[in-house]
């Protein structure tokens, strides 16, 4: 028979005291017993310009793009090297994904992201069919690319920036995914967003509003517009501190100049709205 004498009473008393001490600690500034969920950031300012609708999973056919060496030129300008980790945002049918995978090699990684489930699935099938073991395919959200932090040397955004409905929230959530010295690579047409392009002045302003700094921008007719790179600078701003950008009518590109590069008035950087 078990003994229930003094030693057992002492053990029970010690356990009760220890339990009470833990409860007191929790009520006296210690670790809370029930953890609160972190508050979702925001609200973010709305884009003060039209947003183009997604009309296709491809910008042009791959043969035509390869004839002008579009991907080769963009990857050279972006200084893509073997072993890099690259995100392809709005990857579509995978024109850049496939070529980036070849460029970064077996020691590199490519994350292809799209917000359309059917497009994501079709690209995943292509990646499997072509046995691209260094490629992962991920479904993102319209306002959040869902990228892991401190993971990417380059983030490609090719012919898709004008389709982002909440650019400030998207760029804010994307920013932590860059590695130190990492770059965001943007290729777009020099025309208004409603015409499936982004005026360079507007692009620079929206990136600057979220704490990115322009590294380089140059005309790129072979890709239908211009090439630009940005890097993160300073602390990421609080959502409430972000101010939306607006171009004056005189700063909007004329339709006849849709693919004319970044010359003239578009070199001017617009400021966020007060």
N, C-alpha and C positions, 0 to 999 in steps of 0.2 A: 504494500500500500504506500502511496506517495505521502510524504510528510508535509504538513502544512504549518510548520512552526515559524519561528521568528525570521530565519533567513529568507523564506519565501515572501513573508510580509514586507521585508525590507526591499526586496527586488521589485515588488509591485508598487511600493511607494516611490521608489526612484524613477520607475517608468512613468508614473503619473506626473511627477514633478517635471520630468524632461518634456513630456507632451504639453504641459501647461506653459513651459518656457518657450517652446516653439510657437504656440499660439500667440503669446504675448509679443514675441519678436515680430510676427507677421502683422500685428496690430500697431507696432511701434516703429514704423518706417522700414521694416524688413521686406523680404520678398513677398509680394501679395499671393494669397492662396489661389485667387482666380485672376489670370492674366487677361488684360484687355487687348483686343485686336488693335493693331496700329491703324491710325486714322488714314483714310485714303487721301492722297494729296489733291489739292485743287481748291476751288475751281480754276481752270485755265482760261485765258482770253480766247475768244472765238477768232477765227481767221476773217480779216476784214477784206475779203476778196472772194470771187467765185471759186468753186472747187469743181474740177473736171470729174466726170463720171468714168468709172472703169468700163471701157468698151471692148477690150480684147486682152487676152493673155500674152499677146505678142505685139511688139512695136513695128516690126517689119520681118520679112522672112530671112532666115539665117544665111541663105546663099547670097542674097543681095548685101547683107551686112558684112559678110566675109570678103566680098569682092572689093570693098573699100577698106578692108582690114580694121573694121570698127573696134572689135574687142582687143585686137593686138595693140592698137594705138592707145586705147584707154588704159590697158594694163601696163603699158610702158610708161605712160605719164603718171600713173599711180604708183609706179615702182614696185610692182608685185614681184616677189621673189620666192624661191622654193622655201618651204618651211613656215610660211606665213599662215595666219588664221584670218579668214575673210568671211564676212556676212554679205549675202546677196539679197537685198530687201526688195520685195515685189518681183520675185525671180521669174514669175510667169512660166513659160515653157522651158526655161533653163538655158537660154543662149549664153549668158555670162557664167552661170553655174558650171556648165560643162567645161568651158575654156579656163575658168579660174582653177578648177580641180586639176587640170593638166598642168597649169603654170605653177601652182604651189607644190605639186608633187606628193609623193606618199608620206612625206614628213609634215605636210601642211594639212589644213582643214578648211572646208567650206561649209557654211551653214546657209542653206537656201530657205527663204521665208516667203510666204504669200498668205493673204488673208482669205482667199477663195478656196474652200475645202476641195472642190473638184480639181482646181488647178494644182493644189498641193499634192493631191493623190496622183495626178497624171505625171507630175514631175518626179515623184517618188518612184513610180514605175519605170520612168526613163533612167533614173539613176541606178536602179537595180539591174535593168536590162544592159546598161553599159558598164556594169560592175565597177562603179566609182566608190571604192571603199572609204575614201576620204571626204565624202559628202554626207551631210545630214539634212533632212528636210523637215521644216517646222511650220506649224500654223500660227500666224500672228493675229493681232487684233487691229482694227482701224486706227486706234489711238495709242497702241502699245506694240512695238515689235517683239516683245517678250524675249529679249536677248540676255544671256548671262553676263554678269558684271565682269569687267576687266578681262575680256576674252578676245578682243579683235584688234588686229593691226590695221585693217581696212574695213570700212562698211560701204558697200556699193548701193547707190540709189539711182538707177539708170532709167530715164523716161518714166518716172512714177511719182516724183515729188508733188506735181500739180494735182495728183489724185488723193492726197492726204487731207482729210476733212478737218482734222484738229492738229495742225502742224506744230503748235507750241507744246502741247502735251506729248506728241509723238517724239519730238526732238529732246524734250526734257527726260522722258523715260529711256530713250536710246543712249543718252550721253554716258551713263556709268559703264556701259559695255565696252567702251574704248579702252585699250591699253595705253599706258603713258607713251606719248609720241604717235598714237594712232590717228588715222585720218578718215573723215567721211568724204566719199567720192560721189559727186553729183554730176550727172549728164542730163541736160534737158534742152528743149527748144526755146529760143528767144522770142517768145510770144506770150500773150496773156494766158492766164490759167484757164479761162473758159475755152480757149482754143488749144488746150493740151500742151501748154508750155509754162515756163516761169520766167518773168523778166529778171535779169540778173540783179538789178537793184533790190527787188522784192526778196529774192533768195538770200542775199547778203543780210538784209535787214532782219528777216525772220530768224536766221541762224544766230545773228548777233544778239537778238533779244533773249536767247536761251543760253548765252555764254559761250558761243563758238566764235572762233576767229578765222577769217579767210586766209588761206595759205597761198592759193594760186587760182587764177581764172583765165581762160583763154578760149578763143573761138575754136570750134571743132565741127566744121561743115560735114565731115564724113559721118558724124553721129547725129546730125540734124540740129545742131545748135552750139552748145558750149560745154566745156569741161571745167569743173571747179572742185577744190578740196578745202576742207575745214578741219580745224582741230579744237579741242576743248581748252578753254583758258579760264583760270580763276575758279571760284566756287560756283556750283550750280545755283542759279537764283531760285528764290521761293516762288511758287506759282503766282502768288498775289503781286509780286514785283515785276512780272513779265508784262510788257506793253505791246499791243498789237501794232502791226505795220500797215501803212496804206500808201499806195503810189498815187500821185496826182495824174489826171488824165493826160497831161503833157509828157509824163514819164512812161506811159504804156507804149509798148512797141507797136509800130504800124504793121498791119497784116502783111503788107508787101515785103516787110523786112523780117518776116517770121524766122528765117533761118540765117540771118545775116551776122550772127556772132554777138560780140559784146562791145561793139564800138560805140562811139559818140556818147549820147546822154545816159546810156545804161551803165557807164562806169561810175556814175554818181551813186553813193550809198545813201538810201533814204533812212530817216530816223523813225523810231517807234512813235506812235501817236501818244501825245501827252494825256 
